[in-house]
Amino acid sequence: MHNALRRSTGILLGALLLAFAATSASGQTQGDAPVEPGQTFTGRTLEVTDGDTFGVRRSIGGTVTIRLHGVDTPESSQPYGTAATRAARRYVGGKDVRVTVEEICHYGRAVVRLEVK
């Protein structure tokens, strides 16, 4: 009985890992509006997570978590992270933007070039 339970647990964990890997490999992005490299869309910045990561509501509907291409700011909890987040809020918070997707990172975020309108 104990071995059967252990085997069932192993099978379940294996299936979950396989499902996670398939989702990650498919380029699924964070948010509810999948995007692909090369895609361009317009929208409005809804939230600023930190100095280089934002939530955007697309003009055609749905939200996407984006990260700026070529920019690496400190995380909010790191030195100067709060200042980087404040600066990003000032420049892009609540603004209309044009987004060009460069790639999808391993965290599922769209890495983008961002133009503030």
N, CA, C and O atoms as a GROMACS GRO file, in nm:
protein
  468
    1MET      N    1   0.083  -0.120   0.000
    1MET     CA    2   0.000   0.000   0.000
    1MET      C    3   0.086   0.125   0.000
    1MET      O    4   0.060   0.220  -0.074
    2HIS      N    5   0.191   0.125   0.085
    2HIS     CA    6   0.279   0.241   0.097
    2HIS      C    7   0.353   0.265  -0.035
    2HIS      O    8   0.368   0.380  -0.078
    3ASN      N    9   0.400   0.157  -0.100
    3ASN     CA   10   0.471   0.171  -0.228
    3ASN      C   11   0.378   0.221  -0.337
    3ASN      O   12   0.419   0.300  -0.423
    4ALA      N   13   0.253   0.178  -0.336
    4ALA     CA   14   0.156   0.224  -0.436
    4ALA      C   15   0.131   0.373  -0.421
    4ALA      O   16   0.120   0.444  -0.521
    5LEU      N   17   0.122   0.421  -0.298
    5LEU     CA   18   0.101   0.564  -0.274
    5LEU      C   19   0.222   0.644  -0.321
    5LEU      O   20   0.208   0.749  -0.383
    6ARG      N   21   0.341   0.593  -0.291
    6ARG     CA   22   0.464   0.661  -0.333
    6ARG      C   23   0.472   0.666  -0.486
    6ARG      O   24   0.509   0.769  -0.542
    7ARG      N   25   0.438   0.556  -0.552
    7ARG     CA   26   0.441   0.549  -0.698
    7ARG      C   27   0.340   0.646  -0.758
    7ARG      O   28   0.371   0.716  -0.855
    8SER      N   29   0.220   0.653  -0.701
    8SER     CA   30   0.117   0.745  -0.750
    8SER      C   31   0.161   0.890  -0.734
    8SER      O   32   0.139   0.972  -0.823
    9THR      N   33   0.224   0.920  -0.621
    9THR     CA   34   0.274   1.056  -0.598
    9THR      C   35   0.382   1.091  -0.699
    9THR      O   36   0.384   1.202  -0.752
   10GLY      N   37   0.471   0.996  -0.727
   10GLY     CA   38   0.577   1.018  -0.826
   10GLY      C   39   0.521   1.042  -0.965
   10GLY      O   40   0.569   1.130  -1.037
   11ILE      N   41   0.420   0.966  -1.002
   11ILE     CA   42   0.356   0.983  -1.133
   11ILE      C   43   0.289   1.119  -1.142
   11ILE      O   44   0.300   1.187  -1.244
   12LEU      N   45   0.220   1.159  -1.037
   12LEU     CA   46   0.153   1.289  -1.035
   12LEU      C   47   0.254   1.403  -1.047
   12LEU      O   48   0.234   1.496  -1.125
   13LEU      N   49   0.363   1.395  -0.970
   13LEU     CA   50   0.467   1.499  -0.978
   13LEU      C   51   0.529   1.504  -1.117
   13LEU      O   52   0.555   1.612  -1.170
   14GLY      N   53   0.554   1.389  -1.175
   14GLY     CA   54   0.610   1.384  -1.310
   14GLY      C   55   0.516   1.448  -1.412
   14GLY      O   56   0.561   1.522  -1.499
   15ALA      N   57   0.387   1.420  -1.400
   15ALA     CA   58   0.289   1.479  -1.492
   15ALA      C   59   0.283   1.630  -1.476
   15ALA      O   60   0.273   1.702  -1.575
   16LEU      N   61   0.289   1.677  -1.352
   16LEU     CA   62   0.287   1.822  -1.328
   16LEU      C   63   0.411   1.889  -1.387
   16LEU      O   64   0.400   1.996  -1.448
   17LEU      N   65   0.527   1.828  -1.369
   17LEU     CA   66   0.650   1.884  -1.426
   17LEU      C   67   0.644   1.887  -1.578
   17LEU      O   68   0.687   1.984  -1.640
   18LEU      N   69   0.591   1.782  -1.638
   18LEU     CA   70   0.576   1.778  -1.783
   18LEU      C   71   0.482   1.888  -1.831
   18LEU      O   72   0.511   1.954  -1.931
   19ALA      N   73   0.371   1.907  -1.762
   19ALA     CA   74   0.276   2.012  -1.800
   19ALA      C   75   0.340   2.149  -1.787
   19ALA      O   76   0.320   2.235  -1.873
   20PHE      N   77   0.417   2.172  -1.682
   20PHE     CA   78   0.486   2.299  -1.663
   20PHE      C   79   0.586   2.322  -1.775
   20PHE      O   80   0.594   2.432  -1.830
   21ALA      N   81   0.664   2.220  -1.808
   21ALA     CA   82   0.764   2.233  -1.914
   21ALA      C   83   0.699   2.262  -2.048
   21ALA      O   84   0.750   2.344  -2.125
   22ALA      N   85   0.588   2.198  -2.077
   22ALA     CA   86   0.518   2.222  -2.204
   22ALA      C   87   0.467   2.365  -2.211
   22ALA      O   88   0.475   2.428  -2.316
   23THR      N   89   0.414   2.416  -2.101
   23THR     CA   90   0.365   2.554  -2.099
   23THR      C   91   0.480   2.651  -2.115
   23THR      O   92   0.468   2.749  -2.189
   24SER      N   93   0.592   2.627  -2.048
   24SER     CA   94   0.707   2.716  -2.058
   24SER      C   95   0.764   2.714  -2.198
   24SER      O   96   0.801   2.819  -2.251
   25ALA      N   97   0.772   2.599  -2.258
   25ALA     CA   98   0.830   2.588  -2.392
   25ALA      C   99   0.742   2.651  -2.498
   25ALA      O  100   0.792   2.687  -2.605
   26SER      N  101   0.614   2.664  -2.473
   26SER     CA  102   0.524   2.717  -2.574
   26SER      C  103   0.535   2.868  -2.586
   26SER      O  104   0.472   2.926  -2.675
   27GLY      N  105   0.613   2.935  -2.499
   27GLY     CA  106   0.625   3.080  -2.507
   27GLY      C  107   0.509   3.152  -2.441
   27GLY      O  108   0.489   3.270  -2.466
   28GLN      N  109   0.434   3.084  -2.359
   28GLN     CA  110   0.321   3.146  -2.289
   28GLN      C  111   0.371   3.260  -2.203
   28GLN      O  112   0.467   3.244  -2.127
   29THR      N  113   0.308   3.376  -2.214
   29THR     CA  114   0.352   3.493  -2.138
   29THR      C  115   0.267   3.512  -2.014
   29THR      O  116   0.155   3.463  -2.005
   30GLN      N  117   0.325   3.586  -1.918
   30GLN     CA  118   0.250   3.621  -1.798
   30GLN      C  119   0.141   3.720  -1.836
   30GLN      O  120   0.159   3.802  -1.926
   31GLY      N  121   0.028   3.711  -1.768
   31GLY     CA  122  -0.088   3.793  -1.801
   31GLY      C  123  -0.188   3.705  -1.871
   31GLY      O  124  -0.170   3.584  -1.881
   32ASP      N  125  -0.294   3.765  -1.920
   32ASP     CA  126  -0.398   3.685  -1.985
   32ASP      C  127  -0.402   3.705  -2.136
   32ASP      O  128  -0.493   3.654  -2.202
   33ALA      N  129  -0.305   3.777  -2.193
   33ALA     CA  130  -0.302   3.803  -2.337
   33ALA      C  131  -0.168   3.757  -2.393
   33ALA      O  132  -0.070   3.832  -2.388
   34PRO      N  133  -0.160   3.635  -2.446
   34PRO     CA  134  -0.033   3.584  -2.499
   34PRO      C  135   0.020   3.673  -2.612
   34PRO      O  136  -0.057   3.722  -2.694
   35VAL      N  137   0.150   3.691  -2.615
   35VAL     CA  138   0.215   3.766  -2.722
   35VAL      C  139   0.333   3.685  -2.773
   35VAL      O  140   0.377   3.590  -2.709
   36GLU      N  141   0.384   3.724  -2.891
   36GLU     CA  142   0.495   3.653  -2.953
   36GLU      C  143   0.603   3.751  -2.996
   36GLU      O  144   0.573   3.868  -3.020
   37PRO      N  145   0.728   3.706  -3.006
   37PRO     CA  146   0.834   3.793  -3.056
   37PRO      C  147   0.798   3.848  -3.194
   37PRO      O  148   0.743   3.778  -3.278
   38GLY      N  149   0.829   3.975  -3.215
   38GLY     CA  150   0.798   4.042  -3.341
   38GLY      C  151   0.664   4.113  -3.340
   38GLY      O  152   0.638   4.196  -3.427
   39GLN      N  153   0.580   4.083  -3.244
   39GLN     CA  154   0.448   4.144  -3.235
   39GLN      C  155   0.460   4.286  -3.180
   39GLN      O  156   0.540   4.312  -3.090
   40THR      N  157   0.378   4.377  -3.233
   40THR     CA  158   0.370   4.514  -3.183
   40THR      C  159   0.226   4.542  -3.145
   40THR      O  160   0.134   4.503  -3.216
   41PHE      N  161   0.207   4.609  -3.030
   41PHE     CA  162   0.072   4.645  -2.989
   41PHE      C  163   0.077   4.774  -2.908
   41PHE      O  164   0.183   4.815  -2.861
   42THR      N  165  -0.039   4.836  -2.892
   42THR     CA  166  -0.049   4.956  -2.809
   42THR      C  167  -0.129   4.921  -2.685
   42THR      O  168  -0.202   4.822  -2.682
   43GLY      N  169  -0.113   5.004  -2.582
   43GLY     CA  170  -0.185   4.980  -2.458
   43GLY      C  171  -0.158   5.090  -2.359
   43GLY      O  172  -0.111   5.198  -2.394
   44ARG      N  173  -0.187   5.060  -2.233
   44ARG     CA  174  -0.166   5.155  -2.124
   44ARG      C  175  -0.100   5.082  -2.008
   44ARG      O  176  -0.140   4.970  -1.973
   45THR      N  177   0.000   5.145  -1.949
   45THR     CA  178   0.068   5.087  -1.834
   45THR      C  179  -0.024   5.091  -1.714
   45THR      O  180  -0.071   5.197  -1.673
   46LEU      N  181  -0.051   4.973  -1.657
   46LEU     CA  182  -0.139   4.962  -1.541
   46LEU      C  183  -0.063   4.963  -1.410
   46LEU      O  184  -0.108   5.022  -1.312
   47GLU      N  185   0.052   4.896  -1.409
   47GLU     CA  186   0.129   4.887  -1.286
   47GLU      C  187   0.277   4.887  -1.317
   47GLU      O  188   0.320   4.843  -1.424
   48VAL      N  189   0.354   4.936  -1.224
   48VAL     CA  190   0.500   4.933  -1.233
   48VAL      C  191   0.547   4.844  -1.119
   48VAL      O  192   0.537   4.881  -1.002
   49THR      N  193   0.598   4.727  -1.153
   49THR     CA  194   0.644   4.631  -1.053
   49THR      C  195   0.778   4.674  -0.995
   49THR      O  196   0.798   4.673  -0.874
   50ASP      N  197   0.869   4.711  -1.083
   50ASP     CA  198   0.997   4.768  -1.044
   50ASP      C  199   1.047   4.853  -1.160
   50ASP      O  200   0.969   4.887  -1.249
   51GLY      N  201   1.175   4.888  -1.160
   51GLY     CA  202   1.224   4.983  -1.260
   51GLY      C  203   1.223   4.935  -1.403
   51GLY      O  204   1.231   5.016  -1.495
   52ASP      N  205   1.212   4.803  -1.425
   52ASP     CA  206   1.214   4.753  -1.562
   52ASP      C  207   1.102   4.653  -1.594
   52ASP      O  208   1.104   4.590  -1.699
   53THR      N  209   1.006   4.638  -1.505
   53THR     CA  210   0.897   4.542  -1.524
   53THR      C  211   0.763   4.610  -1.499
   53THR      O  212   0.742   4.671  -1.394
   54PHE      N  213   0.672   4.597  -1.597
   54PHE     CA  214   0.542   4.666  -1.590
   54PHE      C  215   0.430   4.573  -1.633
   54PHE      O  216   0.452   4.473  -1.701
   55GLY      N  217   0.308   4.608  -1.592
   55GLY     CA  218   0.188   4.543  -1.641
   55GLY      C  219   0.122   4.637  -1.740
   55GLY      O  220   0.104   4.755  -1.711
   56VAL      N  221   0.084   4.585  -1.857
   56VAL     CA  222   0.023   4.667  -1.961
   56VAL      C  223  -0.111   4.607  -2.001
   56VAL      O  224  -0.121   4.486  -2.023
   57ARG      N  225  -0.214   4.692  -2.011
   57ARG     CA  226  -0.342   4.649  -2.067
   57ARG      C  227  -0.340   4.683  -2.214
   57ARG      O  228  -0.325   4.800  -2.252
   58ARG      N  229  -0.355   4.581  -2.298
   58ARG     CA  230  -0.353   4.603  -2.443
   58ARG      C  231  -0.479   4.675  -2.489
   58ARG      O  232  -0.586   4.657  -2.431
   59SER      N  233  -0.466   4.756  -2.592
   59SER     CA  234  -0.580   4.829  -2.648
   59SER      C  235  -0.688   4.734  -2.697
   59SER      O  236  -0.807   4.766  -2.691
   60ILE      N  237  -0.649   4.617  -2.747
   60ILE     CA  238  -0.746   4.520  -2.797
   60ILE      C  239  -0.795   4.426  -2.688
   60ILE      O  240  -0.871   4.333  -2.716
   61GLY      N  241  -0.752   4.451  -2.564
   61GLY     CA  242  -0.796   4.370  -2.450
   61GLY      C  243  -0.688   4.276  -2.400
   61GLY      O  244  -0.600   4.234  -2.474
   62GLY      N  245  -0.698   4.246  -2.274
   62GLY     CA  246  -0.603   4.156  -2.210
   62GLY      C  247  -0.486   4.231  -2.151
   62GLY      O  248  -0.457   4.345  -2.188
   63THR      N  249  -0.418   4.165  -2.058
   63THR     CA  250  -0.301   4.225  -1.993
   63THR      C  251  -0.177   4.141  -2.019
   63THR      O  252  -0.185   4.020  -2.040
   64VAL      N  253  -0.062   4.207  -2.016
   64VAL     CA  254   0.066   4.142  -2.039
   64VAL      C  255   0.168   4.198  -1.940
   64VAL      O  256   0.172   4.319  -1.918
   65THR      N  257   0.249   4.112  -1.881
   65THR     CA  258   0.361   4.157  -1.800
   65THR      C  259   0.481   4.172  -1.892
   65THR      O  260   0.517   4.078  -1.962
   66ILE      N  261   0.543   4.291  -1.892
   66ILE     CA  262   0.655   4.316  -1.981
   66ILE      C  263   0.779   4.354  -1.902
   66ILE      O  264   0.771   4.402  -1.789
   67ARG      N  265   0.894   4.332  -1.964
   67ARG     CA  266   1.022   4.374  -1.908
   67ARG      C  267   1.097   4.447  -2.018
   67ARG      O  268   1.096   4.403  -2.133
   68LEU      N  269   1.162   4.557  -1.984
   68LEU     CA  270   1.232   4.638  -2.084
   68LEU      C  271   1.355   4.566  -2.138
   68LEU      O  272   1.435   4.511  -2.062
   69HIS      N  273   1.369   4.568  -2.269
   69HIS     CA  274   1.484   4.510  -2.337
   69HIS      C  275   1.607   4.598  -2.314
   69HIS      O  276   1.600   4.720  -2.333
   70GLY      N  277   1.718   4.539  -2.275
   70GLY     CA  278   1.842   4.614  -2.259
   70GLY      C  279   1.851   4.698  -2.133
   70GLY      O  280   1.944   4.778  -2.118
   71VAL      N  281   1.756   4.681  -2.042
   71VAL     CA  282   1.755   4.758  -1.918
   71VAL      C  283   1.752   4.660  -1.802
   71VAL      O  284   1.674   4.565  -1.802
   72ASP      N  285   1.838   4.683  -1.703
   72ASP     CA  286   1.838   4.599  -1.583
   72ASP      C  287   1.850   4.690  -1.462
   72ASP      O  288   1.959   4.736  -1.429
   73THR      N  289   1.739   4.714  -1.396
   73THR     CA  290   1.739   4.799  -1.277
   73THR      C  291   1.741   4.712  -1.152
   73THR      O  292   1.708   4.593  -1.160
   74PRO      N  293   1.778   4.769  -1.039
   74PRO     CA  294   1.775   4.691  -0.914
   74PRO      C  295   1.631   4.649  -0.881
   74PRO      O  296   1.535   4.721  -0.911
   75GLU      N  297   1.618   4.533  -0.818
   75GLU     CA  298   1.487   4.491  -0.768
   75GLU      C  299   1.446   4.589  -0.659
   75GLU      O  300   1.530   4.655  -0.599
   76SER      N  301   1.316   4.599  -0.633
   76SER     CA  302   1.265   4.695  -0.535
   76SER      C  303   1.331   4.682  -0.399
   76SER      O  304   1.346   4.781  -0.328
   77SER      N  305   1.370   4.560  -0.360
   77SER     CA  306   1.428   4.538  -0.228
   77SER      C  307   1.579   4.564  -0.223
   77SER      O  308   1.638   4.562  -0.116
   78GLN      N  309   1.642   4.588  -0.338
   78GLN     CA  310   1.786   4.612  -0.344
   78GLN      C  311   1.816   4.761  -0.331
   78GLN      O  312   1.727   4.844  -0.348
   79PRO      N  313   1.942   4.796  -0.300
   79PRO     CA  314   1.978   4.938  -0.295
   79PRO      C  315   1.941   5.008  -0.427
   79PRO      O  316   1.967   4.955  -0.535
   80TYR      N  317   1.882   5.124  -0.417
   80TYR     CA  318   1.836   5.206  -0.529
   80TYR      C  319   1.715   5.147  -0.602
   80TYR      O  320   1.667   5.206  -0.699
   81GLY      N  321   1.666   5.033  -0.557
   81GLY     CA  322   1.550   4.972  -0.621
   81GLY      C  323   1.425   5.057  -0.608
   81GLY      O  324   1.348   5.070  -0.704
   82THR      N  325   1.403   5.115  -0.491
   82THR     CA  326   1.286   5.201  -0.470
   82THR      C  327   1.294   5.324  -0.560
   82THR      O  328   1.193   5.366  -0.617
   83ALA      N  329   1.413   5.381  -0.573
   83ALA     CA  330   1.430   5.499  -0.660
   83ALA      C  331   1.405   5.462  -0.806
   83ALA      O  332   1.344   5.540  -0.879
   84ALA      N  333   1.451   5.344  -0.849
   84ALA     CA  334   1.428   5.300  -0.987
   84ALA      C  335   1.279   5.280  -1.013
   84ALA      O  336   1.229   5.316  -1.120
   85THR      N  337   1.209   5.222  -0.917
   85THR     CA  338   1.064   5.201  -0.931
   85THR      C  339   0.991   5.333  -0.938
   85THR      O  340   0.901   5.350  -1.021
   86ARG      N  341   1.027   5.427  -0.852
   86ARG     CA  342   0.964   5.561  -0.854
   86ARG      C  343   0.987   5.630  -0.988
   86ARG      O  344   0.895   5.690  -1.043
   87ALA      N  345   1.108   5.623  -1.039
   87ALA     CA  346   1.139   5.686  -1.168
   87ALA      C  347   1.056   5.623  -1.279
   87ALA      O  348   1.003   5.694  -1.365
   88ALA      N  349   1.045   5.491  -1.279
   88ALA     CA  350   0.965   5.424  -1.382
   88ALA      C  351   0.819   5.465  -1.372
   88ALA      O  352   0.754   5.489  -1.474
   89ARG      N  353   0.766   5.474  -1.251
   89ARG     CA  354   0.626   5.518  -1.234
   89ARG      C  355   0.606   5.658  -1.290
   89ARG      O  356   0.504   5.686  -1.354
   90ARG      N  357   0.702   5.745  -1.267
   90ARG     CA  358   0.693   5.883  -1.314
   90ARG      C  359   0.693   5.888  -1.468
   90ARG      O  360   0.618   5.966  -1.527
   91TYR      N  361   0.776   5.807  -1.531
   91TYR     CA  362   0.790   5.812  -1.677
   91TYR      C  363   0.685   5.731  -1.753
   91TYR      O  364   0.642   5.773  -1.860
   92VAL      N  365   0.644   5.616  -1.700
   92VAL     CA  366   0.552   5.531  -1.777
   92VAL      C  367   0.422   5.497  -1.708
   92VAL      O  368   0.329   5.448  -1.772
   93GLY      N  369   0.411   5.522  -1.578
   93GLY     CA  370   0.292   5.484  -1.503
   93GLY      C  371   0.165   5.548  -1.556
   93GLY      O  372   0.155   5.670  -1.565
   94GLY      N  373   0.067   5.465  -1.593
   94GLY     CA  374  -0.062   5.514  -1.641
   94GLY      C  375  -0.059   5.576  -1.779
   94GLY      O  376  -0.157   5.638  -1.820
   95LYS      N  377   0.051   5.561  -1.851
   95LYS     CA  378   0.065   5.625  -1.983
   95LYS      C  379   0.034   5.528  -2.096
   95LYS      O  380   0.047   5.407  -2.082
   96ASP      N  381  -0.007   5.587  -2.209
   96ASP     CA  382  -0.027   5.508  -2.330
   96ASP      C  383   0.110   5.474  -2.387
   96ASP      O  384   0.200   5.557  -2.392
   97VAL      N  385   0.124   5.349  -2.432
   97VAL     CA  386   0.253   5.301  -2.480
   97VAL      C  387   0.237   5.219  -2.608
   97VAL      O  388   0.129   5.166  -2.638
   98ARG      N  389   0.346   5.212  -2.682
   98ARG     CA  390   0.356   5.122  -2.798
   98ARG      C  391   0.462   5.019  -2.761
   98ARG      O  392   0.573   5.056  -2.722
   99VAL      N  393   0.429   4.893  -2.774
   99VAL     CA  394   0.515   4.784  -2.728
   99VAL      C  395   0.556   4.698  -2.848
   99VAL      O  396   0.471   4.655  -2.926
  100THR      N  397   0.685   4.672  -2.861
  100THR     CA  398   0.736   4.580  -2.961
  100THR      C  399   0.805   4.466  -2.888
  100THR      O  400   0.903   4.488  -2.816
  101VAL      N  401   0.754   4.345  -2.905
  101VAL     CA  402   0.806   4.228  -2.834
  101VAL      C  403   0.933   4.178  -2.902
  101VAL      O  404   0.932   4.146  -3.021
  102GLU      N  405   1.042   4.172  -2.826
  102GLU     CA  406   1.170   4.121  -2.877
  102GLU      C  407   1.182   3.971  -2.853
  102GLU      O  408   1.225   3.897  -2.941
  103GLU      N  409   1.144   3.926  -2.733
  103GLU     CA  410   1.155   3.785  -2.698
  103GLU      C  411   1.069   3.756  -2.575
  103GLU      O  412   1.017   3.848  -2.512
  104ILE      N  413   1.054   3.628  -2.543
  104ILE     CA  414   0.987   3.586  -2.421
  104ILE      C  415   1.095   3.526  -2.330
  104ILE      O  416   1.163   3.432  -2.369
  105CYS      N  417   1.110   3.582  -2.209
  105CYS     CA  418   1.216   3.535  -2.119
  105CYS      C  419   1.173   3.406  -2.049
  105CYS      O  420   1.058   3.363  -2.060
  106HIS      N  421   1.266   3.346  -1.976
  106HIS     CA  422   1.238   3.218  -1.909
  106HIS      C  423   1.138   3.232  -1.795
  106HIS      O  424   1.089   3.131  -1.745
  107TYR      N  425   1.106   3.355  -1.752
  107TYR     CA  426   1.002   3.376  -1.652
  107TYR      C  427   0.865   3.397  -1.716
  107TYR      O  428   0.766   3.413  -1.646
  108GLY      N  429   0.859   3.395  -1.849
  108GLY     CA  430   0.733   3.412  -1.919
  108GLY      C  431   0.696   3.557  -1.945
  108GLY      O  432   0.585   3.585  -1.991
  109ARG      N  433   0.788   3.649  -1.918
  109ARG     CA  434   0.760   3.791  -1.946
  109ARG      C  435   0.803   3.824  -2.087
  109ARG      O  436   0.901   3.771  -2.139
  110ALA      N  437   0.726   3.913  -2.149
  110ALA     CA  438   0.764   3.964  -2.280
  110ALA      C  439   0.875   4.067  -2.260
  110ALA      O  440   0.856   4.164  -2.186
  111VAL      N  441   0.989   4.046  -2.324
  111VAL     CA  442   1.100   4.142  -2.320
  111VAL      C  443   1.078   4.234  -2.439
  111VAL      O  444   1.074   4.189  -2.554
  112VAL      N  445   1.065   4.365  -2.412
  112VAL     CA  446   1.013   4.456  -2.515
  112VAL      C  447   1.093   4.584  -2.529
  112VAL      O  448   1.172   4.622  -2.442
  113ARG      N  449   1.070   4.648  -2.643
  113ARG     CA  450   1.108   4.788  -2.662
  113ARG      C  451   0.980   4.866  -2.639
  113ARG      O  452   0.874   4.830  -2.690
  114LEU      N  453   0.990   4.973  -2.561
  114LEU     CA  454   0.871   5.047  -2.518
  114LEU      C  455   0.882   5.192  -2.562
  114LEU      O  456   0.984   5.257  -2.540
  115GLU      N  457   0.776   5.241  -2.624
  115GLU     CA  458   0.767   5.382  -2.663
  115GLU      C  459   0.650   5.444  -2.588
  115GLU      O  460   0.537   5.396  -2.598
  116VAL      N  461   0.677   5.550  -2.513
  116VAL     CA  462   0.570   5.621  -2.442
  116VAL      C  463   0.511   5.721  -2.539
  116VAL      O  464   0.583   5.801  -2.599
  117LYS      N  465   0.378   5.716  -2.556
  117LYS     CA  466   0.312   5.806  -2.651
  117LYS      C  467   0.286   5.942  -2.590
  117LYS      O  468   0.231   6.030  -2.656
   0.00000   0.00000   0.00000
